[in-house]
Amino acid sequence: MDTVGLNSYLLVAAMLFVCGVVCMAVKRNGIGILMGVELVLNGANLNLVAFARYTVLGLDGQVMALFVIVLAAAEAAIALAIALNFYNNHLTIDVDRGSELQG
């Protein structure tokens, strides 16, 4: 019998989401901010899969979670390219130095 209910999954997903938001707000470098974004996306994925399991949605939640994973992989690849380019130009990945890029 399934002893873990929907509330347990939602609690873990909420903790992941809060940790991600705090990480995005506190970190000063681009890598830390990207880690926070990934935590937020993982919290959303956990919600989608949990609702797909405990409601009549069927596979819809899991398919949406798969799309979010693909989107996160593309976002990470683009962000890594931006961070490497920023590092080559400024020799740091401190996001406060990004204000110099405004035109």
N, C-alpha and C positions, 0 to 999 in steps of 0.2 A: 504494500500500500504506500502511496505517496504521502510522506509526512511533512514535506516542505510545501507550504502553500504559496499562493500568489503574493501575499503580504510580505513574505520573506524576500522574494525576488525584488519586489518594489523597494524595500528598505535598502537592499544592497545597491540597487540601481541609483537610488537617491544619494547614497553615500558616495558612489563613484562620481556622480554629477557634481556634488558639492566639492569634493576633492579636486575635480577638474577646474571648477570655477575659481577656487582659492589658488590653485597653481597658476592659472592664467593671470590672476590679479597680483600675485606676489613676485613671480619670477621676473628677472630683469633681462634675461637673454632669450633669444629666439627658440632655442632648443627646449627650454623649460616651458615656454608658452605652447609649443607644439605638443609637448607631453600632456599639458592640461586639456588641449583640444581633443586629443585622443581619448582621455578619460571621460570627457563629456560625451563623445560619440559612443564609447563603450557602454556608458550608462543608458543611453537611448536605445542601443541595440539590445541590451538586457531587457528593457521594458517591452520592446517589440516582440521578442521571442517569448517572454513570459505571458504576455497577453494572447499570443498565438496558441500557447499551450493550454491556457485556462479559460479561453472563450471559444466561440464558434467560428473564429476567423480562419482556422485551418492553417495553411501554409503561408498565408498572406504576410504575417508578421516576420516569418523567417526569410521570405523573399525580400522584404523591405530591409531587413538586417543585412542581407547579402549585398544589396545595393549600397548601404551605408558603409560597409567594409570596403567595397570597391572605390567608393568616393574618398574614403579616408586614405587609402593607398595612393590614389592619384594626388590628393592634397599633400601627403607627406613627400612625394617625389618632387612636386613643384616647390614646396617650401624648402626642401633641402637644396634645390638648385638656387633658390633666392638667397638662402643663408650662405652658401658657398661663394656666390658672387659678391655678397655684401662683405664677407670675410676677406676676399681677395682685394677689395677696394679699400677697406678700413682697418684691416687686421684685428677686428673684434666682431663679436656678434651681439653686442649690447644694443637693444632696441631703441634706447634713447638717442643713439647716434643716427637713427633713421630719419630724424627731422631734417637732416642735411639734404635728403633726397627730394624734398618738396621744391617745386619749381616756381 
